[in-house]
Every structure is written in C-alpha cells, then in structure tokens.
C-alpha cells in the first residue's frame, strides 16, 4: 500500500509522464469538448494550488535558512553582486578546484589510453 508520504512514487520521469498521458486519454471517453475543457481546467486548478503552496513553502524555508537573495533590492544594488568581484567578473577557481579538475582530466586520459 502506498502511503501519502511516499506519493508521488519514485518512478522514472518518462514513465511518470506517460502515466499522466494515459490517465488523461482515458478520461476523454465520451465527454464533449465543453466537458473535457471543464475537467481539464479543474485539474489545472488543482495543479496551480499545489504549485502555489509549494512555492510559498520554498520561500519560507529559504528565508529561515538565510539563503534567499533578492537581486532587485536596493541593498543588493548598492553592495553589488556577492558572486562577483570588484571587476564584475566571477572569481577565478581556487587552486584546489583546479587541482581536482587536472586530476580528473588525467584519470580520463589514462582510461582512454587503456581503452585503445
């Protein structure tokens, strides 16, 4: 039995989309265009309510966690982008990041040589 806490189930995204298509196609049945439109709008209203609630919940969580940045605020415009340096360019990657990238490239080159 599927509990509400495990819904929607962990499905492949394509299968999940196909299931929605199958359900929608099955609901067409013998309904007229007006009835199909009414049913479709009802489902869209459900989706909008869920989407609105989720967006609001995400906003509240972001505010509580302190990771919410308003790029339209006057404070942001006065202090500048925290992700940019004084020149307006992104900070260059750290030496640690560059070393990791170099090692990854070396490993990939070794694997390619082994495959040949």
OpenMM code with the backbone's topology and positions (N, CA, C; nanometers):
from openmm import Vec3, app, unit

residues = "UNK UNK UNK UNK UNK UNK UNK UNK UNK UNK UNK UNK UNK UNK UNK UNK UNK UNK UNK UNK UNK UNK UNK UNK UNK UNK UNK UNK UNK UNK UNK UNK UNK UNK UNK UNK UNK UNK UNK UNK UNK UNK UNK UNK UNK UNK UNK UNK UNK UNK UNK UNK UNK UNK UNK UNK UNK UNK UNK UNK UNK UNK UNK UNK UNK UNK UNK UNK UNK UNK UNK UNK UNK UNK UNK UNK UNK UNK UNK UNK UNK UNK UNK UNK UNK UNK UNK UNK UNK UNK UNK UNK UNK UNK UNK UNK UNK UNK UNK UNK UNK UNK UNK UNK UNK UNK UNK UNK UNK UNK UNK UNK UNK UNK UNK UNK".split()
positions = [
    Vec3(0.0843, -0.1186, 0.0000),
    Vec3(0.0000, 0.0000, 0.0000),
    Vec3(0.0884, 0.1243, 0.0000),
    Vec3(0.0555, 0.2206, -0.0814),
    Vec3(0.1324, 0.3443, -0.0904),
    Vec3(0.0769, 0.4442, 0.0098),
    Vec3(0.1633, 0.4937, 0.0968),
    Vec3(0.1172, 0.5942, 0.1926),
    Vec3(0.1292, 0.7319, 0.1290),
    Vec3(0.0627, 0.8281, 0.1871),
    Vec3(0.0650, 0.9642, 0.1336),
    Vec3(0.2055, 1.0229, 0.1407),
    Vec3(0.2888, 0.9716, 0.2310),
    Vec3(0.4244, 1.0232, 0.2446),
    Vec3(0.5155, 0.9741, 0.1335),
    Vec3(0.4738, 0.8709, 0.0618),
    Vec3(0.5518, 0.8182, -0.0493),
    Vec3(0.4880, 0.8513, -0.1827),
    Vec3(0.4051, 0.9549, -0.1848),
    Vec3(0.3387, 0.9925, -0.3090),
    Vec3(0.3887, 1.1273, -0.3544),
    Vec3(0.4192, 1.1505, -0.4764),
    Vec3(0.4138, 1.0525, -0.5838),
    Vec3(0.5264, 0.9507, -0.5699),
    Vec3(0.5036, 0.8307, -0.6216),
    Vec3(0.6045, 0.7250, -0.6076),
    Vec3(0.7297, 0.7568, -0.6873),
    Vec3(0.8387, 0.6934, -0.6515),
    Vec3(0.9655, 0.7131, -0.7223),
    Vec3(0.9594, 0.6372, -0.8546),
    Vec3(0.9196, 0.7077, -0.9574),
    Vec3(0.9096, 0.6499, -1.0904),
    Vec3(1.0079, 0.7181, -1.1837),
    Vec3(1.0415, 0.6488, -1.2895),
    Vec3(1.1186, 0.7099, -1.3957),
    Vec3(1.0380, 0.8291, -1.4489),
    Vec3(1.1005, 0.9450, -1.4713),
    Vec3(1.0259, 1.0625, -1.5165),
    Vec3(0.9455, 1.0384, -1.6444),
    Vec3(1.0001, 0.9599, -1.7363),
    Vec3(0.9272, 0.9327, -1.8602),
    Vec3(0.8036, 0.8484, -1.8323),
    Vec3(0.8164, 0.7490, -1.7453),
    Vec3(0.7025, 0.6656, -1.7092),
    Vec3(0.5967, 0.7482, -1.6365),
    Vec3(0.6414, 0.8374, -1.5513),
    Vec3(0.5507, 0.9253, -1.4784),
    Vec3(0.4712, 1.0123, -1.5764),
    Vec3(0.5388, 1.0665, -1.6767),
    Vec3(0.4729, 1.1491, -1.7777),
    Vec3(0.3767, 1.0663, -1.8621),
    Vec3(0.4199, 0.9474, -1.9000),
    Vec3(0.3336, 0.8603, -1.9793),
    Vec3(0.2086, 0.8232, -1.9006),
    Vec3(0.2228, 0.8006, -1.7696),
    Vec3(0.1057, 0.7661, -1.6886),
    Vec3(0.0046, 0.8809, -1.6895),
    Vec3(0.0526, 1.0053, -1.6856),
    Vec3(-0.0383, 1.1200, -1.6922),
    Vec3(-0.1090, 1.1235, -1.8279),
    Vec3(-0.0353, 1.0931, -1.9339),
    Vec3(-0.0945, 1.0900, -2.0675),
    Vec3(-0.2046, 0.9839, -2.0756),
    Vec3(-0.1759, 0.8661, -2.0226),
    Vec3(-0.2727, 0.7557, -2.0283),
    Vec3(-0.3986, 0.7903, -1.9493),
    Vec3(-0.3807, 0.8476, -1.8307),
    Vec3(-0.4969, 0.8848, -1.7491),
    Vec3(-0.5791, 0.9921, -1.8201),
    Vec3(-0.5120, 1.0920, -1.8763),
    Vec3(-0.5836, 1.1985, -1.9472),
    Vec3(-0.6573, 1.1427, -2.0683),
    Vec3(-0.5918, 1.0551, -2.1415),
    Vec3(-0.6541, 0.9971, -2.2601),
    Vec3(-0.7750, 0.9116, -2.2223),
    Vec3(-0.7632, 0.8406, -2.1101),
    Vec3(-0.8744, 0.7580, -2.0643),
    Vec3(-0.9923, 0.8442, -2.0190),
    Vec3(-0.9640, 0.9615, -1.9645),
    Vec3(-1.0703, 1.0498, -1.9176),
    Vec3(-1.1467, 1.1156, -2.0313),
    Vec3(-1.0886, 1.1200, -2.1509),
    Vec3(-1.1578, 1.1813, -2.2640),
    Vec3(-1.2891, 1.1099, -2.2880),
    Vec3(-1.2815, 0.9772, -2.2912),
    Vec3(-1.4024, 0.8960, -2.3031),
    Vec3(-1.5040, 0.9529, -2.3997),
    Vec3(-1.6280, 0.9637, -2.3533),
    Vec3(-1.7372, 1.0152, -2.4355),
    Vec3(-1.7738, 1.1581, -2.3980),
    Vec3(-1.6813, 1.2296, -2.3346),
    Vec3(-1.7110, 1.3665, -2.2934),
    Vec3(-1.7091, 1.4599, -2.4147),
    Vec3(-1.7948, 1.5598, -2.4098),
    Vec3(-1.7950, 1.6613, -2.5151),
    Vec3(-1.6746, 1.7529, -2.4945),
    Vec3(-1.6487, 1.8394, -2.5921),
    Vec3(-1.5370, 1.9335, -2.5809),
    Vec3(-1.5547, 2.0250, -2.4597),
    Vec3(-1.6776, 2.0689, -2.4334),
    Vec3(-1.7024, 2.1549, -2.3174),
    Vec3(-1.6755, 2.0804, -2.1867),
    Vec3(-1.7182, 1.9551, -2.1806),
    Vec3(-1.6946, 1.8757, -2.0594),
    Vec3(-1.5451, 1.8487, -2.0406),
    Vec3(-1.4757, 1.8170, -2.1498),
    Vec3(-1.3306, 1.7946, -2.1418),
    Vec3(-1.2607, 1.9216, -2.0930),
    Vec3(-1.3036, 2.0358, -2.1432),
    Vec3(-1.2437, 2.1628, -2.1028),
    Vec3(-1.2675, 2.1887, -1.9543),
    Vec3(-1.3879, 2.1618, -1.9079),
    Vec3(-1.4198, 2.1829, -1.7667),
    Vec3(-1.3358, 2.0908, -1.6776),
    Vec3(-1.3262, 1.9645, -1.7162),
    Vec3(-1.2465, 1.8688, -1.6375),
    Vec3(-1.0994, 1.9093, -1.6396),
    Vec3(-1.0498, 1.9466, -1.7568),
    Vec3(-0.9101, 1.9885, -1.7685),
    Vec3(-0.8799, 2.1108, -1.6840),
    Vec3(-0.9700, 2.2083, -1.6844),
    Vec3(-0.9499, 2.3284, -1.6024),
    Vec3(-0.9530, 2.2957, -1.4541),
    Vec3(-1.0356, 2.1997, -1.4163),
    Vec3(-1.0411, 2.1585, -1.2759),
    Vec3(-0.9072, 2.0998, -1.2329),
    Vec3(-0.8498, 2.0108, -1.3169),
    Vec3(-0.7186, 1.9529, -1.2852),
    Vec3(-0.6093, 2.0603, -1.2843),
    Vec3(-0.6187, 2.1562, -1.3761),
    Vec3(-0.5187, 2.2635, -1.3781),
    Vec3(-0.5278, 2.3485, -1.2519),
    Vec3(-0.6493, 2.3695, -1.2021),
    Vec3(-0.6659, 2.4442, -1.0769),
    Vec3(-0.5999, 2.3701, -0.9612),
    Vec3(-0.6173, 2.2395, -0.9577),
    Vec3(-0.5502, 2.1590, -0.8543),
    Vec3(-0.3992, 2.1776, -0.8647),
    Vec3(-0.3460, 2.1694, -0.9863),
    Vec3(-0.2023, 2.1857, -1.0068),
    Vec3(-0.1532, 2.3231, -0.9647),
    Vec3(-0.2317, 2.4268, -0.9953),
    Vec3(-0.1915, 2.5619, -0.9576),
    Vec3(-0.1909, 2.5805, -0.8061),
    Vec3(-0.2888, 2.5210, -0.7381),
    Vec3(-0.2928, 2.5302, -0.5917),
    Vec3(-0.1705, 2.4604, -0.5322),
    Vec3(-0.1400, 2.3407, -0.5821),
    Vec3(-0.0227, 2.2681, -0.5327),
    Vec3(0.1058, 2.3456, -0.5613),
    Vec3(0.1171, 2.4004, -0.6828),
    Vec3(0.2360, 2.4759, -0.7211),
    Vec3(0.2516, 2.6011, -0.6363),
    Vec3(0.1406, 2.6730, -0.6136),
    Vec3(0.1449, 2.7938, -0.5330),
    Vec3(0.1863, 2.7621, -0.3902),
    Vec3(0.1292, 2.6576, -0.3329),
    Vec3(0.1628, 2.6185, -0.1966),
    Vec3(0.3101, 2.5797, -0.1861),
    Vec3(0.3588, 2.5023, -0.2831),
    Vec3(0.4989, 2.4591, -0.2808),
    Vec3(0.5933, 2.5785, -0.2940),
    Vec3(0.5596, 2.6734, -0.3823),
    Vec3(0.6442, 2.7920, -0.3997),
    Vec3(0.6507, 2.8729, -0.2702),
    Vec3(0.5361, 2.8882, -0.2058),
    Vec3(0.5328, 2.9654, -0.0810),
    Vec3(0.6126, 2.8936, 0.0286),
    Vec3(0.5993, 2.7620, 0.0339),
    Vec3(0.6743, 2.6849, 0.1326),
    Vec3(0.8243, 2.6964, 0.1067),
    Vec3(0.8660, 2.6904, -0.0205),
    Vec3(1.0076, 2.7050, -0.0546),
    Vec3(1.0584, 2.8426, -0.0133),
    Vec3(0.9778, 2.9466, -0.0337),
    Vec3(1.0169, 3.0812, 0.0056),
    Vec3(1.0371, 3.0897, 0.1562),
    Vec3(0.9436, 3.0350, 0.2322),
    Vec3(0.9539, 3.0387, 0.3779),
    Vec3(1.0777, 2.9631, 0.4258),
    Vec3(1.1031, 2.8466, 0.3658),
    Vec3(1.2207, 2.7682, 0.4039),
    Vec3(1.3496, 2.8426, 0.3691),
    Vec3(1.3533, 2.9068, 0.2532),
    Vec3(1.4724, 2.9823, 0.2134),
    Vec3(1.4966, 3.0985, 0.3089),
    Vec3(1.3897, 3.1642, 0.3504),
    Vec3(1.4054, 3.2748, 0.4456),
    Vec3(1.4565, 3.2249, 0.5803),
    Vec3(1.4064, 3.1101, 0.6242),
    Vec3(1.4518, 3.0549, 0.7522),
    Vec3(1.5978, 3.0110, 0.7454),
    Vec3(1.6385, 2.9576, 0.6309),
    Vec3(1.7754, 2.9097, 0.6153),
    Vec3(1.8715, 3.0228, 0.5809),
    Vec3(1.8192, 3.1385, 0.5446),
    Vec3(1.9035, 3.2541, 0.5175),
    Vec3(1.9713, 3.2528, 0.3816),
    Vec3(1.9258, 3.1698, 0.2897),
    Vec3(1.9898, 3.1637, 0.1589),
    Vec3(1.9152, 3.2391, 0.0515),
    Vec3(1.8223, 3.3236, 0.0913),
    Vec3(1.7393, 3.3951, -0.0047),
    Vec3(1.8023, 3.5297, -0.0361),
    Vec3(1.8359, 3.5532, -0.1642),
    Vec3(1.8965, 3.6795, -0.2056),
    Vec3(1.8007, 3.7483, -0.3018),
    Vec3(1.7636, 3.8713, -0.2720),
    Vec3(1.6755, 3.9478, -0.3593),
    Vec3(1.7615, 4.0391, -0.4460),
    Vec3(1.7810, 4.0011, -0.5713),
    Vec3(1.8675, 4.0800, -0.6591),
    Vec3(1.8011, 4.2102, -0.7033),
    Vec3(1.6747, 4.2276, -0.6731),
    Vec3(1.6045, 4.3506, -0.7084),
    Vec3(1.6048, 4.4528, -0.5953),
    Vec3(1.6574, 4.4145, -0.4793),
    Vec3(1.6531, 4.5045, -0.3646),
    Vec3(1.7548, 4.6176, -0.3796),
    Vec3(1.7254, 4.7283, -0.3124),
    Vec3(1.8167, 4.8436, -0.3144),
    Vec3(1.9494, 4.8066, -0.2488),
    Vec3(1.9441, 4.7258, -0.1424),
    Vec3(2.0660, 4.6836, -0.0734),
    Vec3(2.1573, 4.6060, -0.1684),
    Vec3(2.1006, 4.5175, -0.2469),
    Vec3(2.1801, 4.4394, -0.3416),
    Vec3(2.2420, 4.5310, -0.4461),
    Vec3(2.1639, 4.6273, -0.4941),
    Vec3(2.2129, 4.7182, -0.5971),
    Vec3(2.3255, 4.8075, -0.5438),
    Vec3(2.3200, 4.8416, -0.4157),
    Vec3(2.4221, 4.9276, -0.3566),
    Vec3(2.5500, 4.8501, -0.3233),
    Vec3(2.5350, 4.7267, -0.2801),
    Vec3(2.6519, 4.6492, -0.2376),
    Vec3(2.7111, 4.5660, -0.3496),
    Vec3(2.6360, 4.5435, -0.4553),
    Vec3(2.6881, 4.4653, -0.5660),
    Vec3(2.6568, 4.3182, -0.5496),
    Vec3(2.6876, 4.2453, -0.6512),
    Vec3(2.6607, 4.1026, -0.6547),
    Vec3(2.7609, 4.0288, -0.5674),
    Vec3(2.7153, 3.9517, -0.4687),
    Vec3(2.8096, 3.8795, -0.3826),
    Vec3(2.8845, 3.7691, -0.4558),
    Vec3(2.8390, 3.7352, -0.5761),
    Vec3(2.9036, 3.6297, -0.6525),
    Vec3(3.0060, 3.6843, -0.7519),
    Vec3(3.0236, 3.8147, -0.7527),
    Vec3(3.1186, 3.8772, -0.8440),
    Vec3(3.2243, 3.9516, -0.7633),
    Vec3(3.3412, 3.9690, -0.8244),
    Vec3(3.4431, 4.0505, -0.7577),
    Vec3(3.4274, 4.1962, -0.8017),
    Vec3(3.5204, 4.2835, -0.7613),
    Vec3(3.5092, 4.4261, -0.7909),
    Vec3(3.5082, 4.4564, -0.9401),
    Vec3(3.5692, 4.3708, -1.0203),
    Vec3(3.5775, 4.3959, -1.1638),
    Vec3(3.4523, 4.3503, -1.2378),
    Vec3(3.3611, 4.2862, -1.1665),
    Vec3(3.2398, 4.2400, -1.2299),
    Vec3(3.2525, 4.1010, -1.2897),
    Vec3(3.3682, 4.0384, -1.2714),
    Vec3(3.3879, 3.9032, -1.3237),
    Vec3(3.3807, 3.8049, -1.2094),
    Vec3(3.3425, 3.6864, -1.2413),
    Vec3(3.3380, 3.5815, -1.1403),
    Vec3(3.4791, 3.5589, -1.0867),
    Vec3(3.4880, 3.5274, -0.9585),
    Vec3(3.6174, 3.4940, -0.9014),
    Vec3(3.6734, 3.3717, -0.9712),
    Vec3(3.8033, 3.3713, -0.9874),
    Vec3(3.8656, 3.2574, -1.0539),
    Vec3(3.8586, 3.1352, -0.9622),
    Vec3(3.8586, 3.0157, -1.0218),
    Vec3(3.8515, 2.8944, -0.9396),
    Vec3(3.9723, 2.8844, -0.8461),
    Vec3(3.9512, 2.8248, -0.7330),
    Vec3(4.0600, 2.8089, -0.6376),
    Vec3(4.1589, 2.7044, -0.6881),
    Vec3(4.2771, 2.7049, -0.6280),
    Vec3(4.3795, 2.6075, -0.6658),
    Vec3(4.3322, 2.4653, -0.6397),
    Vec3(4.2562, 2.4469, -0.5339),
    Vec3(4.2052, 2.3135, -0.5014),
    Vec3(4.1115, 2.2647, -0.6124),
    Vec3(4.0230, 2.3543, -0.6575),
    Vec3(3.9313, 2.3169, -0.7657),
    Vec3(4.0074, 2.2851, -0.8936),
    Vec3(4.1103, 2.3659, -0.9225),
    Vec3(4.1904, 2.3419, -1.0429),
    Vec3(4.2651, 2.2089, -1.0328),
    Vec3(4.3179, 2.1787, -0.9153),
    Vec3(4.3874, 2.0516, -0.8965),
    Vec3(4.2923, 1.9335, -0.9169),
    Vec3(4.1700, 1.9457, -0.8646),
    Vec3(4.0727, 1.8394, -0.8836),
    Vec3(4.0405, 1.8196, -1.0310),
    Vec3(4.0255, 1.9303, -1.1021),
    Vec3(3.9968, 1.9215, -1.2457),
    Vec3(4.1128, 1.8581, -1.3212),
    Vec3(4.2344, 1.8965, -1.2867),
    Vec3(4.3526, 1.8400, -1.3528),
    Vec3(4.3604, 1.6894, -1.3291),
    Vec3(4.3371, 1.6472, -1.2047),
    Vec3(4.3401, 1.5045, -1.1725),
    Vec3(4.2314, 1.4284, -1.2481),
    Vec3(4.1156, 1.4882, -1.2575),
    Vec3(4.0056, 1.4237, -1.3302),
    Vec3(4.0412, 1.4058, -1.4766),
    Vec3(4.0992, 1.5082, -1.5366),
    Vec3(4.1401, 1.5002, -1.6769),
    Vec3(4.2478, 1.3933, -1.6947),
    Vec3(4.3431, 1.3871, -1.6026),
    Vec3(4.4487, 1.2859, -1.6106),
    Vec3(4.3898, 1.1448, -1.6028),
    Vec3(4.2963, 1.1243, -1.5121),
    Vec3(4.2323, 0.9925, -1.4979),
    Vec3(4.1572, 0.9573, -1.6256),
    Vec3(4.0878, 1.0547, -1.6821),
    Vec3(4.0142, 1.0297, -1.8060),
    Vec3(4.1101, 0.9956, -1.9201),
    Vec3(4.2233, 1.0647, -1.9274),
    Vec3(4.3215, 1.0351, -2.0317),
    Vec3(4.3782, 0.8942, -2.0154),
    Vec3(4.4043, 0.8553, -1.8914),
    Vec3(4.4546, 0.7201, -1.8648),
    Vec3(4.3521, 0.6148, -1.9065),
    Vec3(4.2256, 0.6400, -1.8754),
    Vec3(4.1205, 0.5452, -1.9124),
    Vec3(4.1061, 0.5349, -2.0643),
    Vec3(4.1190, 0.6472, -2.1326),
    Vec3(4.1128, 0.6454, -2.2787),
    Vec3(4.2291, 0.5657, -2.3396),
    Vec3(4.3474, 0.5817, -2.2817),
    Vec3(4.4632, 0.5082, -2.3302),
    Vec3(4.4425, 0.3569, -2.3100),
    Vec3(4.3852, 0.3192, -2.1972),
    Vec3(4.3584, 0.1782, -2.1692),
    Vec3(4.2556, 0.1218, -2.2667),
    Vec3(4.1609, 0.2022, -2.3064),
    Vec3(4.0574, 0.1560, -2.3983),
    Vec3(4.1109, 0.1369, -2.5404),
    Vec3(4.2165, 0.2095, -2.5744),
    Vec3(4.2719, 0.1983, -2.7095),
    Vec3(4.3589, 0.0779, -2.7154),
] * unit.nanometer
topology = app.Topology()
chain = topology.addChain("A")
for resn in residues:
    res = topology.addResidue(resn, chain)
    for name in ("N", "CA", "C"):
        topology.addAtom(name, app.Element.getBySymbol(name[0]), res)
